[in-house]
Amino acid sequence: MDLENRIVVLIDMDCFYCQVEEKLNPELKGKPIAVVQYNPWKGGGIIAVNYVARAMGVNRHMRGDDAKEKCPEIQLPSVPCKKGKANISKYRDAGIEVAKVLQRFTTLLERASIDEAYLDITIPVQKRLQTINVHTLASSMMPNTFALGYDSLDHFISDIHSCGSDSIEFDFEHAQKLLVGAQIVSEIRAAVFEETGYTCSAGIAHNKILAKLVCGMNKPNKQTVLPKHSVNILYKTLSVKKVKHLGGKFGDYVCEILKIQTMGQLQLFTERELQAKFDEKNGTWLYNIARGIDIELVQAKFNPKSIGCCKNFKGKSALLDLESVKKWLRDLGDEIEERLEKDALENNRTPKQMVISFSVQLQDGRDTSSSRSYNFLPDDELCGELFTNKAFEILLDSTEGCKPKEADSNKKLRAPITFLGISVGKFEDNTDNKKTKKIKDYFCAGSSKETVPKSNEATKVNETKITNINNIDKNYILHKFLQTNNDNEQIKEETMGPNNEKVLESPLDKQESFFAKFLKKGQENKKSNQESHDNGSKSLNKVNSPICNIIECGDDSNDTVYSGSTINEEINKSIALFEDDPLDIARVSNMRELLKTTENEVDKIVEVQPRADISSRTETPEITDTSHIETVECFECGKAVPLNQFDEHADYHIALKLREEEREVLRKTKDITALKEPARDVKKKKSVQELNKNEAKPSISKFFTKFDMTAPVKMCTECGEKIAVEKFCEHLDFHEAQKLSRELNKKNIVHSYASSSGKRQRISTSPIKKTKLPCKSIDMFFR
């Protein structure tokens, strides 16, 4: 679908609340009406005014008493009050009634509110263009229709008939679609009035934002068409704040940064300038919407995404204690429950999440808003009590930082609460496929189906047993599920299958596992294959077919390439190739021993099993008539080879020759390396055991010094060590020598600095090297 050439419609009900009151009370029809809120202060706040009252100066910013001063004959029906808050159920039901009529014309219906809905009628327009001639359309077919930029609809139609020759920007194809779309919208509005009695207005354009803007230009009970070339006429005086998504803080920010007021002034900026002042995404969106481009799709949304209710507590009505909070949450929860029951009957769906919204008044008088969510559990029963308790628990945890207690029912709040709201959403259809299973459902008794004869009495017995099994305790079921089942002790009950077949059904502790069934099937298939093989062999004997005598060959026969003699020959050649490496020789010898053990085991098995059994388990060889096949003697090995296998046999000898050549090359390279480094090879041939024998193992005793504990010792006052008495004088001399060395070194340092003043020396500038001071060794004092 071309997103820039769509036909998008906004249907807006004319002063809808007043029309609903007129329909419920026909005496009000034709009189000035203003619907007020349930709060009786000063006559209540006005939320809807019909066009008769507007002509007399009444608007929605007034209260009921002010409206009576302007228009004494005005009627002021009040919104019903239920549980201390407004009940708008009758207006909501009327909106659903209108939406059902709109849904018949297109599936792309998106309800924006109780009294507004977007429709994408591009496909119906294309279908109608294939059946009608645009030149036959006239303004009389679509009454109360206006085209922006034209004095009348006839001028717009004549412009389409002349293919827009007067304007270069005229889009003829899209203008045709708009005219046909206007005819369809006129039919939609007529159907709504005929079936519901409500009038509505419409805006027709190529996207949702422009359809919303032109819808309110001609009301009530009128419709307006916006051609593409008339977007600049609309934007010339249109305020930026009137455009969707620009009515809040972002719109104020755009007007402040760009210093503009109208959409026409926004058209003067390039895309790069807007991206520089804002981010890339918002800059591109502003550039496109200033030229009437918006690609937001009309989503097929008939039912609301969420169901909620809320209550404001302004001024002195703010909630100050827990008891009042609990009371209002209970009322909101009960209303949610009632609306959910009705929605479940109509739409067969269930919410999965609840959102609690609240506002708290700060000390400076400002309100701060917050919201918390709760995902429903499978065991939760969606009722007013659950909504109330969960909302109260979440609210108390967020505002007070504690959990609710019965003793704190009259506890004062830290800050007054000025707003409370509960809503449920994330709906899912109530289908069997999406039903959430509990863990117990996976341990219920299953059935193993086998067709057997059965009686009605057995069916009754089985039904009683199944009910007993379903009532077994969870621990018992888990115990029976985890224990191994004995296949011989299975007790099966009979039930009726869907096709009146007799079915075996067993409880969980008696059921046969899947793997046991699979193994049994495998055994049965083997038996059936053996029987079919025996029958087939008997039938083959009866048929006139060539007889093949199978002669069993010994283990050392050369009839096959992989005979025992060939394998031994290859092992010997491998040993000859690696005769210099003891590790490789050991590895090859191990291979030979392994082959011998496997041959012995095979011989034992063959001796134990009877010959008949072996012949029955061997596969049936392919029966061929070899009497007419010629044989050729191989000049390499002398064997008689069939003519049809001679090429393959010759390839085998060629492969052996190639392998021998590779081995010869490998032997020569090893011999050359051995001659070059004979000493290194001799060292390699020494085994690890010989090296361990020849090398002397170091003893741990050499790391210890012999010390005589009986000899007299004396404690040194300088270092604190215990020294033998006979060596104590020598030890003291050692400490004296250390002291003398330190004193001499100090004198040399002072002398070197003193001599530097008389004789100029070169000072090193290296950051790494330092000046070396002369130092005498301690051994010079013992010479």
N, C-alpha and C positions, 0 to 999 in steps of 0.2 A: 504493500500500500504506500502511495506517495503521501508522506506526512504533511507536506505543504499544500496539498490540494484536497484535503478532506472537507467533509460537510459536518460540522459539529454544532449541536443545538443545546441551548440551556432553557429548560422549562422552569419557570418561576410562578408559583401560585400567587394570585393577587390577594394581599392582606388575608392570609389563609386562616388565621385564628378567628377573624371576624366572619368569614364565610362558613366556618364550621358552626359557629354560634347561630348564624342565620338559618342554617339547615336544621339544627336541633330545635330552634325556636323560630318558626316562620313569621311570627308577628314582628320580628326585628328587621325583616327585609325592607330595604329602601330607606331605613332610618340611619342617622349618624351613630356609629358604634365605636367604642374603644374598649378593648379587653384589658383588664387591670389584674395585678397580682393579688394574692390572697391577703397580703398585709393591708389592714384597713386604715393605716395612718394616712391622713389627708386624702382619703378616697382611693388609696392604692396607686402603685406605679403602673403607668400605661406601657404595655408591651406590643400592642397592635392597634392600628387605627384604620378604618375603612375610608374610601375616597370621598364619601359624603361628608364625614367629619373633617377630613383634611381641607376641604373647600371652605370650611368655617373657621380655619385657623388652629385646629387641634393637631398636636404632634406627639411623638413618643417620648419627648423629654419632659412632658408635663405629668402631673399627678391628677387623680380623678377630680379633686375639688377645683383645680385650675381649669380643667377641661369643661366643667359645668359653667364656670364663669364665662368662658368663650362661647359655649354652645349649651344653653340651658336644657334643650330637648335631647341631649346626647344620652345614649344607653350605655351603661357600664357593666357588662357581664364580667364576673370574676372567674379566675382560674380555680378549679376545685382544689381543696386542701385535704390532704390525707397524711395523718401522723405528723402534723406540724410542718409539712412542706408541700410544694406545688405538685399536683398530679396532672400530667399532660397526656394521659393515656388516650383520651378521645381524639386529640390532635394527631398523635402518633398513628393511631388506627386509620384515620382519614388519609394520612400521607401514604400508608401502605396500599390503600384502596386506589389511589391515583397511580401509584407506581405499577400496579398490576395492569392497568390500562396501557401505560407507556411501554411495558415490556412486550406487548403483542407486536409492536412495530419494528423493534430491533433488539437483538440480544446484548448489544453493547450499551447497557444502561448503568450509569453510575450515580447512585443517590448521594447527593452532597449534604442534604439536611432533610428535615421533615417536609419542607415545602419546595425543595429544589432538586433537580436531577439533570445530568448531562447525558446526551444521546449522540452516538456516532451513526449517522444514516447514510454514510458514503455508499455502502453496498446497495441499499434499496434505491438510491438515486441512480446508480449505474444500471440497475436492472430496468428502471422505468425509462431511462433514456433510450434503451433498445427497443421500446414498444411505442413511444409517442414521438411526435414532431414538436420541437420547441416553438416553432412559429405558430402553432395552434394555441399556445397558452395565452391567457388574458388575465388582467387584474381582477376581473369578476370571479375567477375561480379561487382566488385567495384573498378574501376580504380582510380589512384591518392590517394590511401588510405595507411596510415602509422600507425604502432603500436609502441608506445613508449616502449623502452626496447628490441626491436627486429630489426634485420637488414632489414627484409622485412616482408610484410604481410603474405607471405607463411609460414614463421617460426611460426607466431602467430596461423595460422590456423592448422598447424601440431601439435602444442602444445595442441590445443583444441581437436583434434582427438585422441591424446594420453592421454587425461584427465589430462594434466599437471603433469606427473609423475616425471619430473625433478625438480620441485619446490614444497616445502611444502606449501608455501603461495598462491599457485595458486587456484583461486576461479573458479571452472569449470562452475558452473551454470551461474554466472555473465559474464564470458568470452563468453559463448554461446550467451547471450543476447547482448553483445557488438558487436559480429560479425554480428548478424542479424540486429542490429541497424545501423551498418556501411553500410549494403546493402540498408536499407531504406533511409539513409541520402544521399547516392549516387543517388538514384532515385529523391530525393527532389532537389538536386543541378542541376540535369539534367532538371527537370521540370522548375526551375527558369530560366535557360539559354534558354530553348526552347521558353518560353512564354514572357520573358522580354528582353533577349539578354545580361543580366548581369551575370558575373561569381561571385562565392562566395566560401569562405573556411568554414570549420566546425571543431569543436572540440567535441569529444564524450567521456563522462565520466559518473560517477554516481552522480555528483552534479554540481551546477552552477559554483562554483569557479574553480574547476578543468577543466571543459569544456572551460572556458574562458582562462585558462593558456595554454592549449594544442592547442587551435585554431590557435594561431599565430606562432606555431612552424614550420608549413609547409604551405607556401603560395607562389603564388596565386593559386586559383582553385584546392585546395587539402583539404584533411580531415585527422584528426589524432585521433586515438583511444588510450585511456589511461586505461589499465588494472589495477586492484587494487594493484597487487603486484609490479607494476612499479611506484607507488607514491614515494617511497623512492629514486628511480633513478632521478625523476623529482626534488625532494626537495634537492638533494645533492648539487646542485650549484645554486638553485633558490634564488634570493634575497627576503628578507622579504618585501621590498617595492613594489614588483610586485604583491603581493596577494591583492585581493579585501578587502577593509576596513582597510588595513595596509599601504596604500600609502600616508597618510597624517600625521597629528601631532601624532596620536596614534601609528603609525608605528615607527616614530622617537623616541617616548617615550619608546616603547618596546625595540628597539635596544640599546638605551642608558642605560636602567635599567639592561637588561640582558647581555649587551656587546656582541651582536651577529650580524651577517650580513646575514646569509642564513637560510632557513627553516630547513635544516638538523641540524643546531645547536639548533634550538628551540625544536627539538624532544628529546634533552637530559634532559629537565626539566620535573619533575613530575607535576601532577595536583595540589597537595597541595602547591608546591613551587610557581607555577604560581598564585594560588589564594592568597597566602600570599603577593606576590609582587604587584598584582593588586587586584581588587575586585573579589568576587566569580563568578559572571557572566562572566566577561571578561577572568578570569583565566581558566574557563572551556572551553570557546570558543577557546582560544589559544591552549589548550591541544588537543582538537578535530581536529582543522584545521591543526595542525602539523602532524596529522595521516591521513589526507585526509577525515575527517568526517565533513559534513555540511548538515543540514536538512532544509535549506531554500527551500521553495516550488516554483515551477514555477507557477506564477499567470496568469490566463487567462485575458490578457489585450491587446486588439487590438488597441483601441483608446487611445490617450494620456489623462492623468488625468487633464491636464491643457493646456491652450493655452496662450502663452505669447510672448512678444518681448521686447527688451532692447537696450540700446545704451551707449557706453563708451565715456567719454570726458576726455582724458588724456592730461596732460601738459597745454599748452596754450589754448586748446579748452574747458577748464572747464567752466561751466555756472556760470555767476557772477550776473545776474539780473533776475527779475521776468519775463520779457518779453521773454527772451530766454527759460526759463523753460516752460512757457506756450506754446511756439511754438513747442518744442519737445514733450511735453505731448500730444499735438493735433495730431502730426504725429503718435505717438505710439497708441493713441486711435483709429484713423482711421484704422490702420492696424489690430488691434484687432477686430474691427467691420467687416472688410472684411472676416477675417478668421472665425469668428463666423457664419456669414451668410452661408459660404460654409459648415461648420461643421454641422449646423442645417439641411441643405438639405440632407447631407449624413447620419448623425447619429440620427437626430430627438431628440436633447437634448438641455438643456438650463443651463448655469452656474448660481450658486447661490452666488458666492463670488468673489471679486476682491482684488488682493494683489498688493500694490505699494512698490517697492524696490528702494532704493537710497543710494548713498555713498557721504559723505561730507569730504572734505579735511581739516584736522586740521592745527593749526599754525605750528606744528613741521614737517609738510609734510606728515604725515600718513593719511590714509583713514579709516573712520569708516562707516560701513554699517548698515542699518536698514531697516525694512519692516513694513508696516501697512496694515490692512485688512479692507474691507468694505463689509457688507452683503447686497445684493440687496433687495429692497423692492418690494412688489407685483405691485406697481404702476410705478416702474422704467421702462423706455423704454431703452433697451440695445442698445445703439448707441455710436458712437465715441464722441459725445458731452457730454454724461453722464460720460463716462470714463475719459475724459479730465478734466471736472469740478470737479469731486469728487477726482481725483488724485491730482489736483492742491490744492484743499482745505485741504486735509489730509497732503500733503507735506509741505505746508506753515505753518500749525499748528504745525507740528513736528519740523521743522527747525527754523522757525522764532517766533513761539509762538503767532501767530495772525491769523486773518481771512483775506481772499483776499478782496481788495478794488479796485475800478476802478481807483481812483486817484493815486494809488501806482504801476502802471504798470511798471514804469522805476526804481523802488526801487532796490537798491543794496542788495545783500544777505550778511548775516553775514559771511558765509563760502562758498567757491566754491563747486559746485556739480559736481562730477566726474562720476556719473553713475545714469541712470534712467531706470526703468523697470516696465512694467504693465503686469499682468497675471490674467486670470480668470479661475476658477476651481469649484470643487464640483458640477459636472454636475448631472442633473436629467432628466429622460426621459420625453418627452412631451406627457403624457397620460392624458386622461380625469379624471382618478381616482385621480391623484396627482395635479390636477389644483387647485390653491389657490383661494378660494372664498372670495369675499369682503362682507362687512357687509350688503350692499344693497341687495345682492343675497338672504339673509335669510328673507327679507320682501317682496319678489315678490309674486304675486297672485298664490295661489295653486288651486287645483281642487278637487271637491268631485264627485266621479263617481257613477252614477246610470243609468241603462239602461232604456231609455224612447224613444218614437218615436220622430223623429226630421225631420226638413226640411233643404234644402240647404240654404234658405234665413237666417234662424236662425244661421247657421254656419258663414256666412259672417258677420252678425251683431256681433257675438261673437268675431271674429278676430279683428274687429275694436275696440271693447271694451277692449280687452286684451292689444292692443297697447297703448290705452289711459291710462290704469292702469299702465303700465310699465313706462310711462312718467310722472307719478305724482311725485310731489316734495317729498323729503325725510321726511320732517316734517309732511306732510299730511298723509303719509303712517304710520309713527310711531303713529300719533294721532288715526288713524283708527284701528291700531293693538291693542292699549292699551284699547280702549273703549269696553264696553260689547256689544255683538251682541244680537239683538232681534230675537228670532227664528221665530216669526210670520211674520216678515217683510223681510225675506230673499228673494232676487231676484236672481234666478239662470238662467244662460245662457246655451244653448245647444251646444255641440261640438261633433265631431266624435272621437270615441275611436280607439285603434289600431286594433280591430277586426270588424271595421265598425259598432260598437255599438254606440247608442246615449248616450252621456255623459252629465251630468249636471255640469257646471263649473260656479263658482261664484267668484266675486272679494273678496278681503281680508276683507272689512268691512261688507260683507254680508254672510260670511262663517259660517257654524255651527261648534261649537267646538266639540272636540273629546268626552268630557264628556257628552255633551247633546245627542250626537248620542248613547253613551253607555247606558245612562239611558233610552232612547227611546227603544233601543233593549231589555233591561230588562223588560220594561212594555209589549212590544209585546210578549216576551217569556211567561210572566205570563198569558196574555190573552189566548195564544195558549194552555198553560198547563191546564187552567181552562176549555176551550172548549173540549180539549181531555178528561179531567176528566169527564165532563158531558156526553160526548158521550160514554165513557167507562162504566159509571154507568148505562146508558140506555141499553147498550148491555148486561151488567151483569144480568139485570132483565129479559132479554129475555131468557138467558141460564138457564138450569136446574141446579142451584147451591144452596148449603145450605144457608138458610136465617138466618142472625145474627141480633137479636134485641138488640140494644145498649141502655142500661138503664143508664141515667145520675145519678151520685151520688152526694150527698150534700158535703158541705165543711168539715163537721165533720165525714165523713164516714171513716171506717177503711179498706176500700178495697185496699188502697195503703199505702205503708210504710210512705210516706211523706204527710199524711193527716193533717188537721188543728189540730185535737185533739192530735196527736202524737207530733207535734211541741210544743204545749202548755205544754204537759206533760214533755218534755225534758227541757223546760225553767224553769218550777217549780223545777225540780231536780237540775238544775244548781244554782238556787237561794238558795236552801237548802244546797248545797255544799259550797257556798261562803257567808253564812249568816253573818259571822263575819266581812267581809270587806265591808264597805259602798260604795267604788268606784266600786267594782265588781257588787254589787247589782244595782247601778245606770246604769251601762253599760248593764246589762241584761234587765232591765226595758225599756231602750231605744230600745233594739232589739224588745221587745214585742210591743211597740208603733209603730215602723216602720212596723212590720208585719200587725198590724191592719189597718194602713193607706193604705198599698198596697192592702189588701183584700177589703177595701171599694171602692178603685179606680177600681179594677177589677169588682166589682159588678155593679158599675155605667156603665162601658163600656158594660157589658153584657146586661144590661137593655136597653141601647140606641140602640144597634145594633139588628136588627131583627134576629129571630132564623134561618131563611133560609140562611141569609148571613153567619152566624157562621158555619152552616153545610157545606156551600160551601167552606169556607176557611180552615176548618179542613182537615187534611190529611185522606185519606181513610183507615180505620182500616183493619187489616189483618182478612180476613174472614175464620174462622175455625169452624168446627163442634164439639161443646162441649157436645153434647148429650151422647156420648159414653164414656167420660172421667170420671173416678171414683174420688170421693172426700173423704178426710180423715179429721176427726175432730182433731184439734191441742189440746193436753192436757195442753198447757201453757196458751193460750188465748181463746180457745174454738171455733175458727173460722173453717169453712169448707174450707180446702185447697185442690186444685187439686193434684192428686197423682204425676203428673210429676213436680210439683213445691214444693213438701213437703221438699226435702233436702235443698233447698234455704231458705225456711221459718224457718226450724230448725236452720240453721246457723245464722239467724238474732237473734233468742232468745239467742243463745250462746254468740254472740257478746255483747248483752245487759247485760248478767250476768257478763262477764269479766269487763265491764266498771263499774258496781256497786261495784265489788270487789276492783278495783283501787281507787274508790272514798272513800270506807270505810278505806282503808289504809291511804289515805291522811287526812281524818278527825281525825284519831287516832294520827297521827304525830302532827297535829295542836293543839290538846287538850293537849298533853304532853308539848309542848313548852309554852302553855298558863299557865300551872300550875307552871312551873319553874320560870317564870318571870312575876308575876302578876302586879307588880308596873309599869314595862315598857309597858305592854299592856294597862294599864289604861291611860298612857300618850299618847299612839298611838291613843286611841279612841277619844281623844279630837280633835275636828275639828279646822280648822284654824280660823273660825269666833269667836269661844269661846275664843281662845287665844288672839285674837285681842281685845276682849271686856275686859278681865280680866287684861291684861297688861297695865300699865300706859304709855302713850305716852310722851316722853321727850319734853319739850317746848324749843323753841329757845331763850326765854327770859333769861334763866339761863346762856347763854354764854355772856351776856352783863353786864357791871357794871353801876351803877347809878351815874351820874355825874351832879353836880349842876352848871349850867352855870352862875348863878347870884353871886356865891361866889367869893371874890377877890383872884387873883392868882399872883405869882411872878416868874420870869424866873430865873432858876438856872444857874450860870456861869460855873459850873463844867460839867454838863451833858446836859444843854440846854433844860431841860424839864420844863413845867409850873407846879408849886407846889402851893397848897393852902397856904395862909399867915399863918394860924394857925399851919400848919405842916412844915413850912419852916425851923424852927430851928432844928427840929428833922432830916430833910433831910440833913442839913449841917453837923450835928453830924455823920451821916452815911458816908459822904465823908471823914471826919477826921478819923473815925475808919478804913476806907480802907487804908489811908496813913500810920497810925501807924502799921497796919498789914504788910504792905510791908517792912517798916523799920526794924521791929523785925525779919522778915524772913531773911533779908539780914544779920543781925548780927549773927543769928544762923548758916548761911552758912559759914561765915568767921571763926567762932569759931570751927566749925567741922573740917575745913581744918587745922586750927592751932593745934588742939588737936591730929591730926593724926600723927604729928611728934614725940610727946612724947610717945604715946602708939601705938604700932603696931597693926593694924587691918587687918583682912583677906579681900582681894580684890576678888570680885566675877569675874569669867572668863566667866560667861554666856553671850552669845550674845544677849539674849532677856531681862533679868532682868537688871534694872538700879538702881543706888543708890537712896534711898528715903531720901528726906530732911524733917526735922520736920517742920510742919506748924500748926499755931494756927488757930482755927476757929474764925470767926468774931463775933459769938454770945457771946463769952466769955467777950467781952468788954461791954456788956449791962447787966451784972449780978449785 
